[in-house]
Amino acid sequence: MKGAWAEALACKHLLAKGYILLGQNRRTPFGEIDLWMQDGPTYVAVEVKQRRDSAFGTPLEALTPTKYRRMYQSVLYLLGRDDVPVRLEAVLIYGTPRQFWLEHLRLD
C-alpha cells in the first residue's frame, strides 16, 4: 500500500498526543475510516491524506464535503448510535517519507 507510511506517521503523531488506537482501515458501507481512535471519552475518526506534490491537488483539497459526510455516516455506523461524543479529524502529510511536513486538523 503506497500510503502506509503516511498512516503509520499519522498514527504515531496521534498516539504521542495521548490518543488510543481502536482500529485502522475500518470499512463501512459508507467508506473507510483510516484511523479509529479515542481521545478521552471522545471517539475520533481520522482521515489521513498524503500528497508528494500538488500535481493532483493538495491533501486539504481532497477533504471534500462528500468525504466529510461519508466519514460522519461511517462513524454512526460503527457506533450504532449517536449519543456519544464524536470528533472528525484529518492528518495531512505533504512530501515523502524522507522529507515531509504534517498538519493535524479538527474538522468540527
Contact map, one row per residue, 1 for C-alpha under 8 A:
111100000000000000000000000000000000000000000000000000000000000000000000000000000000000000000000000000000000
111110000000000000000000000000000000000000000000000000000000000000000000000000000000000000000000000000000000
111111100000000000000000000000000000000000000000010000000000000000000000000000000000000000000000000000000000
111111110000000000000000000000000000000000000000000000000000000000000000000000000000000000000000000000000000
011111111000000000000000000000000000000000000000000000000000000000000000000000000000000000000000100000000000
001111111100000000000000000000000000000000000001110000000000000000000000000000000000000000001000100000000000
001111111110000000000000000000000110000000000001000000000000000000000000000000000000000000000000000000000000
000111111111000000000000000000000000000000000000000000000000000000000000000000000000000000000000000000000000
000011111111100000000000000000000000000000000000000000000000000000000000000000000000000000000000000000000000
000001111111110000000000000000000000000000000001000000000000000000000000000000000000000000100000000000000000
000000111111111000001000000000000010000000000000000000000000000000000000000000000000000000000000000000000000
000000011111111100000000000000000000000000000000000000000000000000000000000000000000000000000000000000000000
000000001111111110000000000000000000000000000000000000000000000000000000000000000000000000000000000000000000
000000000111111111100000000000000000000000000000000000000000000000000000000000000000000000000000000000000000
000000000011111111111000000000000000000000000000000000000000000000000000000000000000000000000000000000000000
000000000001111111100000000000000000000000000000000000000000000000000000000000000000000000000000000000000000
000000000000111111100000000000000000000000000000000000000000000000000000000000000000000000000000000000000000
000000000000011111110000000000000000001000000000000000000000000000000000000000000000000000000000000000000000
000000000000011111111000000000000000111100000000000000000000000000000000000000000000000000000000000000000000
000000000000001001111100000000000000111000000000000000000000000000000000000000000000000000000000000000000000
000000000010001000111111000000000011110000000000000000000000000000000000000000000000000000000000000000000000
000000000000000000011111000000000011110000000000000000000000000000000000000000000000000000000000000000000000
000000000000000000001111110000000011100000000000000000000000000000000000000000000000000000000000000000000000
000000000000000000001111110000001111000000000000000000000000000000000000000000000000000000000000000000000000
000000000000000000000011111000011111000000000000000000000000000000000000000000000000000000000000000000000000
000000000000000000000011111100011111000000000000000000000000000000000000000000000000000000000000000000000000
000000000000000000000000111111111000000000000000000000000000000000000000000000000000000000000000000000000000
000000000000000000000000011111110000000000000000000000000000000000000000010011000000000000000000000000000000
000000000000000000000000001111100000000000000000000000000000000000000000010000000000000000000000000000000000
000000000000000000000000001111110000000000000000000000000000000000000110110000000000000000000000000000000000
000000000000000000000000001111111000000000000000000000000000000000000110010000000000000000000000000000000000
000000000000000000000000111101111100000000000000000000000000000000000010010000000000000000000000000000000000
000000000000000000000001111000111111000000001110000000000000000000000010010000000000000000000000000000000000
000000100000000000000001110000011111000000001111000000000000000000000000000000000000000000000000000000000000
000000100010000000001111110000001111100000001111000000000000000000000000000000000000000000000000000000000000
000000000000000000001111110000001111110000111100000000000000000000000000000000000000000000000000000000000000
000000000000000000111110000000000011111000111100000000000000000000000000000000000000000000000000000000000000
000000000000000000111100000000000001111111110000000000000000000000000000000000000000000000000000000000000000
000000000000000001110000000000000000111111110000000000000000000000000000000000000000000000000000000000000000
000000000000000000100000000000000000011111000000000000000000000000000000000000000000000000000000000000000000
000000000000000000000000000000000000011111100000000000000000000000000000000000000000100000000000000000000000
000000000000000000000000000000000000011111110000000000000000000000000000000000000001111000000000000000000000
000000000000000000000000000000000001111011111000000000000000000000000000000000000001111000000000000000000000
000000000000000000000000000000000001111001111100000000000000000000000000000000000000011110000000000000000000
000000000000000000000000000000001111100000111110000000000000000000000010001000000000011110000000000000000000
000000000000000000000000000000001111100000011111000000000000000000000000000000000000000111100000000000000000
000000000000000000000000000000001110000000001111100000000000000000000000000000000000000011100000000000000000
000001100100000000000000000000000110000000000111110000000000000000000000000000000000000001111000000000000000
000001000000000000000000000000000000000000000011111000000011010000000000000000000000000001111000000000000000
001001000000000000000000000000000000000000000001111100000010000000000000000000000000000000011110000000000000
000000000000000000000000000000000000000000000000111111011110000000000000000000000000000000001111000000000000
000000000000000000000000000000000000000000000000011111000000000000000000000000000000000000000111000000000000
000000000000000000000000000000000000000000000000001111111100000000000000000000000000000000000110000000000000
000000000000000000000000000000000000000000000000001111111100000000000000000000000000000000000000000000000000
000000000000000000000000000000000000000000000000000011111000000000000000000000000000000000000000000000000000
000000000000000000000000000000000000000000000000001011111100000000000000000000000000000000000000000000000000
000000000000000000000000000000000000000000000000001011111110110000000000000000000000000000000000000000000000
000000000000000000000000000000000000000000000000001011011111110000000000000000000000000000000100000000000000
000000000000000000000000000000000000000000000000111000001111111000000000000000000000000000011100000000000000
000000000000000000000000000000000000000000000000100000000111111000000000000000000000000000010000000000000000
000000000000000000000000000000000000000000000000000000001111111100000000000000000000000000000000000000000000
000000000000000000000000000000000000000000000000100000001111111100000000000000000000000000000000000000000000
000000000000000000000000000000000000000000000000000000000011111110110000000000000000000000000000000000000000
000000000000000000000000000000000000000000000000000000000000111111110000000000000000000000000000000000000000
000000000000000000000000000000000000000000000000000000000000001111111000000000000000000000000000000000000000
000000000000000000000000000000000000000000000000000000000000000111111100000000000000000000000000000000000000
000000000000000000000000000000000000000000000000000000000000001111111110000000000000000000000000000000000000
000000000000000000000000000000000000000000000000000000000000001111111111000000000000000000000000000000000000
000000000000000000000000000000000000000000000000000000000000000011111111100000000000000000000000000000000000
000000000000000000000000000001100000000000000000000000000000000001111111110000000000000000000000000000000000
000000000000000000000000000001111000000000001000000000000000000000111111111000000000000100000000000000000000
000000000000000000000000000000000000000000000000000000000000000000011111111100000000000100000000000000000000
000000000000000000000000000001000000000000000000000000000000000000001111111110000000000000000000000000000000
000000000000000000000000000111111000000000000000000000000000000000000111111111000000000000000000000000000000
000000000000000000000000000000000000000000001000000000000000000000000011111111100000010000000000000000000000
000000000000000000000000000000000000000000000000000000000000000000000001111111111100000000000000000000000000
000000000000000000000000000100000000000000000000000000000000000000000000111111111000000000000000000000000000
000000000000000000000000000100000000000000000000000000000000000000000000011111110000000000000000000000000000
000000000000000000000000000000000000000000000000000000000000000000000000001111111100000000000000000000000000
000000000000000000000000000000000000000000000000000000000000000000000000000111111100000000000000000000000000
000000000000000000000000000000000000000000000000000000000000000000000000000110111111000000000000000000000000
000000000000000000000000000000000000000000000000000000000000000000000000000100111111000000000000000000000000
000000000000000000000000000000000000000000000000000000000000000000000000000000001111100000000000000000000000
000000000000000000000000000000000000000001100000000000000000000000000000000000001111110000000000000000000000
000000000000000000000000000000000000000011100000000000000000000000000000000000000011111000000000000000000000
000000000000000000000000000000000000000001111000000000000000000000000000001000000001111100000000000000000000
000000000000000000000000000000000000000001111000000000000000000000000000000000000000111110000000000000000111
000000000000000000000000000000000000000000011100000000000000000000000011000000000000011111000000000000000111
000000000000000000000000000000000000000000011110000000000000000000000000000000000000001111100000000000011111
000000000000000000000000000000000000000000000111100000000000000000000000000000000000000111110000000000011110
000000000100000000000000000000000000000000000111100000000000000000000000000000000000000011111000000001111000
000000000000000000000000000000000000000000000001110000000011000000000000000000000000000001111100000001111000
000001000000000000000000000000000000000000000001111000000010000000000000000000000000000000111110000111100000
000000000000000000000000000000000000000000000000011110000110000000000000000000000000000000011111000111000000
000000000000000000000000000000000000000000000000011110000000000000000000000000000000000000001111111110000000
000000000000000000000000000000000000000000000000001100000000000000000000000000000000000000000111111100000000
000011000000000000000000000000000000000000000000000000000000000000000000000000000000000000000011111100000000
000000000000000000000000000000000000000000000000000000000000000000000000000000000000000000000011111100000000
000000000000000000000000000000000000000000000000000000000000000000000000000000000000000000000011111110000000
000000000000000000000000000000000000000000000000000000000000000000000000000000000000000000001111111111000000
000000000000000000000000000000000000000000000000000000000000000000000000000000000000000000001110001111100000
000000000000000000000000000000000000000000000000000000000000000000000000000000000000000000111100000111110000
000000000000000000000000000000000000000000000000000000000000000000000000000000000000000000111000000011111000
000000000000000000000000000000000000000000000000000000000000000000000000000000000000000011110000000001111100
000000000000000000000000000000000000000000000000000000000000000000000000000000000000000011110000000000111110
000000000000000000000000000000000000000000000000000000000000000000000000000000000000001111000000000000011111
000000000000000000000000000000000000000000000000000000000000000000000000000000000000001111000000000000001111
000000000000000000000000000000000000000000000000000000000000000000000000000000000000001110000000000000000111
